[in-house]
Amino acid sequence: MLRADAIAGADDVLLHIAAADARELQDLLRTLPRIGARRVTTLLRLGAVKTPAPVPARP
């Protein structure tokens, strides 16, 4: 797991996960109910649409 963020909306947490292959991802997803996940939605990142911009500094 690379990152976990609390989010607003129907879901509570957004996990950023890197897996070597589909099997490793599936194995990891199967562990989530053991730590309290009741529902899991999976989205696969295909690529960047826009690169991250730096946060502007306040004067």
Backbone as CSV, one residue per row, in Angstrom:
resi,resn,N_x,N_y,N_z,CA_x,CA_y,CA_z,C_x,C_y,C_z
1,MET,0.851,-1.167,0.000,0.000,0.000,0.000,0.895,1.228,0.000
2,LEU,0.664,2.082,-0.969,1.471,3.282,-1.106,0.925,4.443,-0.289
3,ARG,-0.401,4.484,-0.180,-1.037,5.646,0.430,-2.464,5.291,0.817
4,ALA,-2.995,5.929,1.846,-4.395,5.781,2.248,-4.922,7.164,2.620
5,ASP,-6.031,7.556,1.992,-6.610,8.883,2.219,-8.053,8.756,2.672
6,ALA,-8.433,9.531,3.696,-9.832,9.655,4.078,-10.499,10.548,3.040
7,ILE,-11.686,10.158,2.579,-12.369,10.923,1.539,-13.829,11.156,1.913
8,ALA,-14.454,12.128,1.269,-15.875,12.412,1.460,-16.665,11.665,0.395
9,GLY,-17.881,11.314,0.706,-18.735,10.639,-0.266,-19.158,9.272,0.221
10,ALA,-19.585,8.440,-0.707,-20.107,7.114,-0.362,-19.020,6.201,0.209
11,ASP,-17.778,6.418,-0.188,-16.672,5.613,0.320,-15.962,6.370,1.428
12,ASP,-15.242,5.648,2.289,-14.571,6.263,3.431,-13.076,6.468,3.213
13,VAL,-12.456,5.534,2.505,-11.001,5.548,2.368,-10.618,5.235,0.926
14,LEU,-9.619,5.944,0.425,-9.067,5.680,-0.897,-7.664,5.128,-0.696
15,LEU,-7.444,3.887,-1.124,-6.139,3.249,-0.999,-5.423,3.300,-2.337
16,HIS,-4.163,3.657,-2.320,-3.312,3.622,-3.511,-2.398,2.411,-3.327
17,ILE,-2.546,1.442,-4.218,-1.838,0.169,-4.072,-1.064,-0.116,-5.345
18,ALA,0.141,-0.635,-5.210,0.923,-1.101,-6.351,1.035,-2.614,-6.229
19,ALA,0.655,-3.320,-7.279,0.732,-4.780,-7.292,1.496,-5.217,-8.542
20,ALA,2.250,-6.288,-8.412,3.051,-6.790,-9.536,2.180,-7.331,-10.658
21,ASP,1.022,-7.901,-10.289,0.136,-8.489,-11.291,-1.264,-8.624,-10.697
22,ALA,-2.195,-9.107,-11.504,-3.592,-9.243,-11.071,-3.725,-10.192,-9.885
23,ARG,-2.937,-11.238,-9.852,-2.991,-12.209,-8.743,-2.601,-11.557,-7.417
24,GLU,-1.542,-10.767,-7.440,-1.112,-10.080,-6.220,-2.173,-9.080,-5.762
25,LEU,-2.787,-8.367,-6.704,-3.862,-7.437,-6.365,-5.036,-8.185,-5.748
26,GLN,-5.420,-9.286,-6.344,-6.527,-10.086,-5.818,-6.225,-10.582,-4.405
27,ASP,-5.032,-11.054,-4.173,-4.649,-11.526,-2.837,-4.749,-10.400,-1.816
28,LEU,-4.283,-9.205,-2.197,-4.362,-8.072,-1.284,-5.810,-7.670,-1.015
29,LEU,-6.637,-7.636,-2.063,-8.043,-7.265,-1.890,-8.766,-8.243,-0.975
30,ARG,-8.385,-9.501,-1.021,-9.015,-10.510,-0.148,-8.666,-10.323,1.318
31,THR,-7.580,-9.609,1.619,-7.209,-9.373,3.014,-7.988,-8.211,3.634
32,LEU,-8.567,-7.342,2.817,-9.224,-6.142,3.343,-10.390,-6.432,4.291
33,PRO,-11.246,-7.429,4.044,-12.311,-7.707,5.013,-11.780,-8.093,6.402
34,ARG,-10.601,-8.672,6.448,-10.019,-9.053,7.742,-9.653,-7.845,8.586
35,ILE,-9.453,-6.698,7.938,-9.120,-5.485,8.698,-10.293,-4.508,8.744
36,GLY,-11.502,-5.012,8.422,-12.700,-4.211,8.617,-13.396,-3.683,7.381
37,ALA,-12.876,-3.925,6.199,-13.549,-3.439,4.986,-14.837,-4.228,4.760
38,ARG,-15.930,-3.524,4.565,-17.209,-4.184,4.307,-17.562,-4.201,2.834
39,ARG,-16.981,-3.275,2.077,-17.250,-3.191,0.644,-15.997,-2.652,-0.034
40,VAL,-15.667,-3.213,-1.178,-14.462,-2.795,-1.900,-14.841,-2.477,-3.343
41,THR,-14.423,-1.322,-3.809,-14.563,-0.938,-5.208,-13.158,-0.778,-5.770
42,THR,-12.885,-1.401,-6.899,-11.544,-1.367,-7.485,-11.546,-0.543,-8.767
43,LEU,-10.597,0.380,-8.857,-10.376,1.178,-10.062,-8.918,0.997,-10.457
44,LEU,-8.659,0.795,-11.733,-7.294,0.644,-12.215,-6.851,1.923,-12.910
45,ARG,-5.706,2.428,-12.541,-5.157,3.633,-13.171,-4.484,3.225,-14.469
46,LEU,-4.922,3.805,-15.569,-4.367,3.481,-16.875,-3.235,4.426,-17.275
47,GLY,-3.289,5.640,-16.783,-2.246,6.598,-17.108,-2.633,7.987,-16.667
48,ALA,-1.688,8.907,-16.741,-1.924,10.286,-16.324,-2.656,11.055,-17.417
49,VAL,-3.604,11.864,-17.026,-4.284,12.780,-17.933,-3.601,14.142,-17.835
50,LYS,-3.202,14.490,-16.626,-2.500,15.748,-16.374,-1.477,15.484,-15.280
51,THR,-0.278,15.959,-15.464,0.736,15.776,-14.425,0.411,16.675,-13.234
52,PRO,0.802,16.273,-12.034,0.517,17.102,-10.852,1.194,18.466,-10.952
53,ALA,0.482,19.485,-10.542,1.025,20.835,-10.520,1.486,21.161,-9.095
54,PRO,2.510,21.977,-8.953,2.936,22.368,-7.596,1.862,23.215,-6.939
55,VAL,1.762,23.108,-5.636,0.805,23.916,-4.879,1.367,25.326,-4.797
56,PRO,0.567,26.324,-5.197,1.087,27.707,-5.157,1.356,28.141,-3.715
57,ALA,2.446,28.838,-3.520,2.782,29.360,-2.202,2.015,30.652,-1.956
58,ARG,1.593,30.858,-0.735,0.906,32.103,-0.392,1.939,33.195,-0.143
59,PRO,1.641,34.422,-0.586,2.609,35.531,-0.377,2.725,35.917,1.067
